[in-house]
Structures are given as C-alpha cells and as structure tokens.
Amino acid sequence: MKKKKYLGGVLLIWISAIVGIFLLIQLILKFVQPPPPRHIVIASGSPDGAYYAIAKEYETLLKKEGITCQILNTKGSVENLQLLNSGKVDLAFLQSGISSADNNQNISLRSIASIYYEPLWVFYRGIEELDLINQLTGKRIGVGEDNSGTKAVTIRLLELNGITPHNSEFKSLSSQQMSDQLISGELDAAFLVTSPNAKSFKKLLANDNIQLMNFRRYQAYARNFLFVKDLTIPEGMLDIQRNIPKQNITLLSTLATLVATDKMHPQLVEVMLNCAQRIHKKQGLLEKEDEFPAKKYLEFPVHDAAANYFYSGPSFLAKYLPFWLVTLIRRLAIIIIPLLTLLFPLFKITPLAIRWPIKRKLNLWYSELEEIESLVNGDSDKISFINSQKRLNELEEEVVNDPLPPAYKNESFQLRFHIRHVQNQISEALGKSEK
C-alpha cells in the first residue's frame, strides 16, 4: 500500500505517455500512405491480341497475391492512354511512341517498365527492293486501326519522311485486313505491329510478291525517336526452309510498356514488377533472357518505386513473403518504430522517476539526523537532549512505518542504524548531565 506513494509520479508519467502515444498514432495515421488496394483495373487490348493474353497472365499471378484484377478490352494503345488520362484505369499496356496521341492529358502518368519488343514490320508489294520509307510516297498505305499504337507510330514515321494524306492514300485497317488487301492488291504497303506467329503475318511471308522492308536509315530513326530500338533479323530466322529473310535485315521496334497513373501505390508497383520478372524474363524470338522488364525506351517519367526496384531489386520482404503480409509488416513498422523511439527514453526515465522521491526522502531524513547529531556534539542542555531524543524516536517510527521499496532495504537499515547510533549518543550525554 505504501509502495503506491512512490509510484504515483511514475504512474503520472506513463498516463501522460499513453496519451502522447495515442495522439502520435493518430498523427501518423493521418499522414501515412494508405494501404495498397486489393483491386486494380488494367486496360489491355482486343480479346484476340497479345496485350489481352499477357494481361491474363498478370491476372493469374496477382490473384495468388490476393489482388483481384479487372481487365478492360480496348481497341489498342491510344484508347488505353485515354483511359489512363481519364483516371478510369490504374494500369495499361501501351505501345511506345504514342505519348502525343492524347492531347487532353489531365493526369500525370508514370512508366513502370518496358516488357518486350514490338517490331514494326513494313511489307510492300513488288519485287523491287525498297529500304527507305519515303519510297512509299504516292502509295496506298495501311497504317493500322484507329486508336491503335500502330497507327500513332506509323503516322509519326511517315510524316517524318514527308508522307501525308495529301500526297499518299492512308487506310486505317486491322492487321488482318491489311494482310488481305496487300495480298489482293488493294494496298501497296502496310505497317504492322504484330507477332511473327500471327496467321496474317505468315500469309504475307508466304507470298512471293510481297517483300519485307529493310530499314537502311535505322540509326537516324533511333536518334529521332528515343522510344524505338533497332533490331537485326538474321537471315532465315523467320522461315528457315524458305530462307526468309534472304539476308540480315534491320527493323525498327517499338516496345510494349506498362504505364500507370502517378497515384499508383508503390507497393503495387513492386508487385507488378515481380510479376513482370516472372512473365517477361524468358528468352523470346527477339528478346534475350533477362532483358526484360527494363527501364529503357520509356516515354513517361519512371515511377519512383520502379526506379528504386531497378536500382536495388525487390525488397527483402517481397522476396519471401506474400503481398498481404508485407503490407501488414510495413504498416506496423511505420507505427512501431516511432513508438519505440518514444518508449525507449521512457524506460530510461522510469527508474529515475522511482528513485528521485526515494532519494529525496532519504536526504531529508539524513539532513534532520545530521542536525540532531550536531546538537549532541555542541553545548546543549538537558531539555534539548530530551527533545532531540523524542524527535529521533519519531524519525525512526517514520522510517519503520514508511518502508522503502525492496531495492532500498539496505538504505533503510543503514538509516535506522544511524538513528540508533545518535540515540545512544544522546543517552550517554543525558547520563553524563545527570551526574
């Protein structure tokens, strides 16, 4: 019961600390980033296109992390860009080279990574060898579908070479339509961004009257457009039996990229890049092993979380723990670390807060004892001795009835011993005065 008297100050300190901790937690939660969402919307492409197929792979991996994924089918990269700028999707697959395709940008976009090559195949009719784009002036040219990345990039390349709808005929068609019309003679040339495994692509390769253009000035294009990469197609790579191409040729390639709004949670960016590593690191027909995902040929500023990922790799937690657990640990750490910073000095202050009132009481008792002892050693009369002896008895009773905590038993015994010693001195002094 007496112990509470010494712990009162400590209790007051800890009550104040608890109130302070509660206010600190509220402050942290107010300014700390909210937890990452468990649902994202991705703009892909047409159901029969490469973007949609890849989006399904991401959906499968994200589901294992406890994240649901809604895939929106679109007409292509331009529509995807518009959806991003309108804030209707969180993430989209975009073909590089379309940043100017939407003039109503109202949301800052951030690149996550480039994920694979999308070569621009230029097919033309005839046996004459063409290796300059401006040789297509005055021709009927298939430029890709409206709202597609193919059309956006093709128009930029044609305009760079002085080819416009005023001096040539542009036709907005799908890859399949361009392939059919090129074979039938309704088109003179076609720009396609498609897989070499696509049926329309193979039909064009199989036609002896249709040639694949070699980009002679690929270095000039690569300097003008930082979003393109030159790719060398070795002799016979596309069709070994028919030896297509008949010699090494150089193509211009755009890249498929992952782009998000700048609001995308950093932890979701890390999860997306972990998925991208698993999906795109494999060697492909045009890609080397571990070449993708990459931080190159990107048109939009790189997301901070992606830049950190490419610099230092995935975080230690993300390597070994599921997404939900990483989220929990990180949020707890945000709260616990400041609390530990606050609690550590409290743990150091608590023993001092306990000792201070005890030391103060001991000092007061000893000060009074020294004062009484000085009277004994001085010229005091009998009445002073009696009063001092009475006060010593009261002092001893105070010590006995107000015991110190167990850790201070030695100090208590020593004080009582000193009190008895002074009492003996007074008793001797009284004995001498009576004689």
matplotlib code that plots the C-alpha trace (Angstrom):
import matplotlib.pyplot as plt

x = [0.0, 2.8, 4.5, 1.9, 3.1, 6.4, 4.9, 2.4, 4.8, 5.7, 2.0, 1.5, 4.4, 3.0, -0.5, 0.9, 3.0, -0.1, -2.0, 1.0, 1.4, -2.3, -2.0, 1.2, -0.5, -3.4, -0.9, 1.0, -2.2, -3.3, -0.2, 1.0, 0.2, -3.0, -2.6, -2.4, -5.7, -6.6, -8.2, -6.8, -8.2, -6.0, -6.6, -5.3, -6.4, -8.7, -9.5, -7.5, -4.5, -1.2, -1.9, -5.1, -3.2, -0.5, -3.0, -4.5, -1.0, -0.8, -4.3, -3.3, -0.2, -1.9, -4.6, -2.0, -1.0, -4.6, -5.2, -8.1, -7.6, -10.3, -9.2, -10.8, -10.8, -9.9, -9.1, -5.5, -2.8, -4.4, -7.6, -5.6, -3.8, -7.1, -8.4, -5.3, -5.7, -9.3, -8.5, -10.7, -7.9, -5.0, -2.6, -2.4, -0.3, 0.9, 3.0, 5.9, 5.6, 2.1, 2.6, 1.3, -1.8, -4.0, -3.9, -6.2, -3.8, -5.0, -3.3, 0.5, 1.5, 4.4, 6.2, 6.6, 8.7, 9.2, 8.3, 9.1, 9.8, 7.0, 8.8, 7.3, 7.0, 6.7, 5.5, 5.2, 4.1, 6.5, 10.0, 11.8, 13.9, 12.7, 14.8, 13.6, 10.2, 10.0, 9.9, 6.3, 5.2, 2.1, 1.3, -1.8, -0.6, -2.2, -1.4, -3.2, -6.6, -7.9, -6.9, -4.1, -0.5, 0.4, -1.3, 0.1, 3.7, 3.2, 1.8, 4.8, 7.3, 5.5, 5.3, 9.0, 9.6, 7.2, 4.4, 1.0, -2.6, -2.2, 0.4, -0.5, -3.5, -3.8, -6.1, -7.0, -7.2, -6.6, -3.6, -5.8, -7.4, -4.1, -2.7, -5.7, -5.7, -2.0, -2.3, -5.3, -3.5, -5.8, -2.8, 0.8, 2.3, 1.3, 2.8, 2.1, 3.0, 2.2, 3.7, 5.7, 3.5, 0.3, -1.6, -1.8, 2.0, 2.7, 0.4, 2.4, 5.7, 4.4, 3.5, 6.4, 5.1, 5.3, 8.6, 9.7, 11.4, 14.9, 15.4, 18.6, 18.4, 17.6, 20.2, 18.6, 15.2, 16.6, 18.1, 14.9, 12.6, 14.0, 11.1, 12.3, 15.1, 16.7, 16.6, 18.6, 16.7, 19.3, 19.0, 16.5, 15.2, 11.5, 11.4, 14.4, 13.1, 12.4, 15.3, 13.3, 14.7, 17.3, 19.8, 20.2, 17.8, 17.3, 13.8, 12.6, 10.9, 8.6, 8.2, 5.3, 5.3, 3.5, 2.2, 0.3, -1.1, 1.1, -1.4, -0.5, 0.7, 4.4, 3.9, 1.6, 4.3, 6.7, 4.2, 3.6, 7.4, 7.7, 5.0, 6.8, 10.0, 8.3, 6.5, 9.0, 12.4, 12.3, 14.1, 11.9, 12.2, 13.6, 14.4, 17.4, 17.0, 16.6, 16.5, 13.0, 11.4, 13.7, 13.9, 14.6, 12.8, 10.2, 8.3, 6.9, 8.8, 9.7, 7.6, 9.8, 9.0, 10.0, 13.3, 14.1, 13.2, 15.5, 18.3, 18.2, 15.9, 12.8, 12.7, 13.8, 10.2, 8.7, 11.2, 9.9, 6.5, 3.1, 1.8, -0.7, 1.9, 4.4, 1.7, 0.9, 4.5, 5.3, 2.3, 3.1, 6.7, 5.5, 3.7, 6.0, 9.3, 8.2, 6.6, 9.8, 11.7, 9.3, 9.2, 12.9, 13.6, 10.5, 12.0, 15.2, 13.3, 11.1, 13.9, 14.9, 11.3, 11.1, 14.5, 14.1, 11.3, 13.0, 16.4, 14.8, 13.1, 16.3, 18.2, 15.6, 15.8, 19.6, 19.7, 17.5, 19.6, 22.8, 21.1, 20.2, 23.7, 25.3, 23.2, 24.6, 28.2, 27.5, 26.7, 23.1, 21.1, 19.1, 15.8, 17.4, 18.6, 15.2, 13.5, 16.1, 15.6, 11.9, 12.4, 14.7, 12.0, 9.5, 12.0, 12.6, 8.9, 8.5, 11.2, 9.6, 6.0, 7.0, 9.2, 11.2, 10.9, 12.8, 15.6, 16.3, 16.3, 20.0, 19.5, 16.6, 18.6, 21.6, 19.4, 17.8, 21.3, 22.5, 19.3, 20.1, 23.7, 22.6, 20.1, 22.9, 25.0, 22.1, 21.6, 25.2, 25.1, 22.0, 23.7, 26.7, 24.5, 22.7, 25.9]
y = [0.0, 2.4, 1.5, 3.4, 6.6, 6.2, 5.0, 7.9, 10.0, 7.1, 6.4, 10.1, 9.8, 6.7, 8.1, 11.1, 8.8, 6.7, 9.9, 11.1, 7.7, 7.8, 11.3, 10.2, 7.2, 9.4, 11.9, 9.1, 7.5, 10.9, 11.5, 7.9, 6.5, 4.4, 0.6, -0.6, -1.5, -5.1, -4.4, -2.9, -2.2, -2.9, -1.7, -4.4, -4.6, -6.7, -10.2, -11.8, -9.6, -10.0, -7.4, -9.3, -12.6, -11.1, -9.3, -12.7, -13.9, -10.9, -11.6, -15.2, -14.1, -11.2, -13.5, -15.5, -12.3, -11.7, -8.9, -9.0, -7.7, -6.4, -6.5, -4.0, -4.9, -1.9, -1.1, -0.5, 1.7, 5.1, 4.1, 2.8, 6.1, 8.0, 5.7, 6.4, 10.1, 10.0, 8.0, 5.1, 2.5, 2.1, 0.5, -0.1, -1.7, 1.0, 0.7, 3.2, 6.2, 7.2, 9.9, 12.6, 10.6, 12.2, 15.9, 16.1, 14.7, 15.6, 13.1, 12.6, 9.2, 7.1, 4.3, 1.1, -0.9, -1.9, -5.6, -6.8, -5.7, -4.9, -4.7, -2.6, -4.8, -2.9, -5.1, -3.9, -5.3, -5.9, -7.4, -4.1, -3.7, -0.8, 0.3, 3.9, 4.9, 7.9, 5.5, 4.8, 8.3, 8.2, 4.7, 3.2, 2.5, 0.6, 2.5, 0.4, 0.7, 3.9, 4.3, 1.8, 2.3, 1.0, 3.9, 6.5, 5.4, 4.9, 8.4, 9.9, 7.9, 8.8, 12.5, 12.5, 11.3, 13.8, 11.3, 12.7, 12.0, 14.8, 13.0, 9.4, 7.3, 6.2, 3.4, 2.6, -1.2, -4.1, -6.3, -9.0, -6.5, -5.1, -8.5, -9.5, -6.2, -6.3, -9.8, -8.8, -5.7, -3.2, -1.9, -1.2, -1.2, -2.0, -1.1, -3.9, -4.3, -8.0, -11.3, -13.3, -16.2, -14.4, -16.0, -12.7, -12.3, -15.8, -15.3, -12.3, -14.1, -17.0, -14.6, -14.3, -10.9, -9.3, -8.1, -7.1, -3.7, -3.3, 0.0, 1.3, 4.5, 2.8, 4.8, 8.1, 6.9, 5.7, 9.2, 11.0, 8.7, 7.5, 5.1, 2.8, 0.2, -1.2, -5.0, -7.2, -10.1, -12.8, -14.5, -17.3, -16.5, -16.1, -19.1, -21.3, -23.6, -20.7, -18.7, -15.6, -13.1, -13.9, -11.7, -10.0, -7.1, -4.3, -3.4, -0.6, -1.9, -0.1, -1.7, -2.8, -0.9, -0.9, 2.6, 3.7, 6.9, 8.7, 7.7, 4.0, 2.7, 2.0, -1.5, -2.3, -1.2, -3.6, -6.4, -5.7, -5.7, -9.0, -10.4, -8.8, -10.6, -13.9, -13.4, -11.5, -12.5, -15.6, -15.6, -14.9, -14.8, -11.2, -10.9, -12.1, -13.9, -11.4, -8.5, -7.5, -6.0, -2.9, 0.8, 1.8, 3.2, 4.7, 7.9, 8.8, 9.5, 6.4, 5.8, 6.3, 2.8, 1.3, 3.3, 2.0, -1.5, -1.4, 0.1, -2.2, -5.1, -6.3, -5.6, -8.4, -8.8, -9.0, -11.8, -14.2, -13.1, -12.8, -9.3, -9.1, -9.9, -7.5, -4.8, -5.6, -5.6, -2.3, -0.6, -1.9, -0.8, 2.8, 2.9, 0.8, 2.4, 5.9, 4.4, 2.6, 5.8, 7.4, 4.5, 3.9, 7.1, 6.4, 3.1, 5.0, 7.8, 5.4, 4.1, 7.7, 8.7, 6.0, 6.8, 10.5, 10.7, 8.0, 9.7, 13.0, 11.4, 9.7, 13.0, 14.9, 12.2, 12.3, 16.1, 16.1, 13.4, 15.4, 18.5, 16.5, 15.0, 18.4, 19.4, 16.4, 17.4, 21.0, 22.7, 21.7, 21.5, 18.6, 19.8, 20.0, 16.4, 15.2, 17.0, 15.6, 12.1, 12.5, 13.6, 10.7, 8.3, 9.9, 9.8, 6.1, 5.5, 7.3, 5.1, 1.9, 2.8, 4.2, 1.4, 1.9, -0.4, -3.7, -2.4, 0.2, -2.1, -1.6, 2.2, 1.8, -0.4, 2.0, 4.9, 3.2, 2.1, 5.7, 6.9, 4.3, 5.5, 9.1, 7.9, 6.2, 9.4, 11.4, 8.7, 9.0, 12.7, 12.6, 10.2, 12.5, 15.6, 13.8, 13.0]
z = [0.0, 0.9, -2.3, -4.3, -2.7, -4.6, -7.8, -8.1, -10.1, -12.4, -13.0, -13.9, -16.4, -18.0, -18.3, -20.0, -22.2, -23.2, -24.1, -26.1, -27.9, -28.8, -30.3, -32.1, -33.7, -34.8, -36.3, -38.1, -39.5, -40.8, -42.8, -43.6, -47.0, -47.1, -47.5, -51.2, -52.8, -53.4, -56.7, -59.9, -63.3, -66.4, -69.9, -72.3, -76.0, -78.1, -76.8, -79.6, -79.2, -77.3, -74.7, -73.5, -73.4, -71.2, -69.0, -68.2, -67.1, -64.8, -63.5, -62.5, -60.7, -58.9, -57.7, -55.9, -54.1, -53.1, -55.6, -58.0, -61.5, -63.8, -67.5, -69.9, -73.6, -75.8, -79.4, -78.6, -77.0, -77.9, -76.2, -73.2, -73.0, -73.0, -70.2, -68.1, -68.6, -67.6, -64.4, -65.4, -65.2, -62.8, -65.3, -69.0, -71.7, -74.1, -77.2, -77.1, -79.3, -78.6, -75.9, -78.2, -79.2, -76.5, -76.3, -73.3, -70.7, -67.2, -65.0, -64.7, -65.9, -64.8, -66.6, -64.8, -67.3, -70.9, -71.2, -74.7, -78.3, -80.7, -84.1, -86.8, -89.9, -93.2, -96.0, -99.6, -103.0, -105.8, -106.4, -106.4, -103.2, -101.0, -98.0, -97.5, -96.2, -98.5, -101.4, -100.4, -101.4, -103.5, -102.5, -100.8, -97.3, -94.5, -91.3, -88.6, -86.8, -85.3, -81.7, -82.1, -81.2, -84.7, -86.4, -83.9, -84.5, -88.3, -88.8, -87.0, -89.1, -92.4, -91.5, -90.7, -94.3, -95.8, -96.5, -95.7, -96.7, -99.2, -101.3, -100.4, -99.5, -95.9, -94.9, -91.3, -91.1, -88.8, -89.2, -90.8, -93.2, -94.2, -94.9, -97.0, -99.0, -99.5, -101.0, -103.1, -104.5, -102.8, -100.8, -101.9, -98.4, -94.8, -91.4, -88.9, -85.2, -84.7, -83.6, -86.2, -85.2, -86.3, -89.2, -91.1, -90.7, -92.0, -95.0, -96.0, -95.7, -97.8, -100.7, -103.2, -104.5, -101.0, -99.5, -96.0, -95.9, -94.5, -92.6, -94.1, -92.0, -88.7, -86.8, -87.9, -86.7, -83.4, -82.8, -83.7, -81.7, -78.3, -78.0, -80.8, -81.0, -84.0, -84.2, -86.6, -88.0, -89.0, -92.4, -92.3, -88.8, -89.8, -92.1, -92.3, -95.0, -97.4, -96.0, -95.1, -94.9, -97.5, -95.8, -92.5, -92.3, -89.7, -88.3, -86.1, -83.0, -80.6, -77.1, -75.1, -71.8, -68.5, -67.6, -64.5, -63.1, -60.6, -57.9, -58.1, -54.7, -54.6, -53.2, -56.1, -58.4, -56.8, -57.1, -60.8, -61.4, -59.6, -61.9, -64.9, -63.9, -63.9, -67.2, -69.4, -68.3, -70.5, -73.9, -76.8, -80.6, -80.4, -76.7, -74.8, -71.5, -68.5, -71.0, -69.7, -67.8, -68.3, -67.6, -71.1, -74.2, -71.9, -72.8, -69.4, -66.3, -64.4, -61.2, -58.1, -56.8, -60.2, -60.3, -56.8, -57.9, -60.9, -58.8, -55.8, -56.8, -54.9, -51.2, -48.8, -47.5, -51.0, -52.0, -49.3, -48.0, -49.6, -50.5, -47.6, -45.0, -46.5, -46.3, -42.7, -41.6, -43.3, -41.8, -38.4, -38.8, -39.6, -36.3, -34.1, -34.9, -33.8, -30.7, -29.8, -30.3, -27.7, -25.3, -25.1, -23.2, -21.1, -20.0, -19.0, -17.2, -15.2, -12.8, -12.3, -11.6, -9.0, -7.4, -7.2, -4.5, -2.5, -2.7, -1.8, 1.3, 2.4, 2.0, 4.1, 6.9, 6.9, 6.9, 10.0, 11.6, 11.0, 12.5, 15.7, 15.8, 15.7, 18.7, 20.6, 19.8, 20.8, 24.0, 24.5, 27.7, 29.0, 27.6, 24.1, 24.5, 25.5, 22.6, 20.2, 21.6, 21.1, 17.5, 16.8, 18.1, 15.7, 12.9, 13.5, 13.6, 10.2, 8.7, 10.1, 9.1, 5.7, 4.3, 1.2, -1.8, -1.5, -3.6, -0.9, 2.2, 2.8, 2.9, 5.3, 7.6, 7.5, 8.3, 11.3, 12.4, 12.3, 14.2, 16.9, 17.0, 17.6, 20.2, 22.0, 21.9, 23.4, 26.1, 27.0, 27.0, 29.3, 31.6, 32.0, 32.6, 35.5, 37.2]

ax = plt.figure().add_subplot(projection="3d")
ax.plot(x, y, z, "-o")
ax.set_aspect("equal")
plt.show()
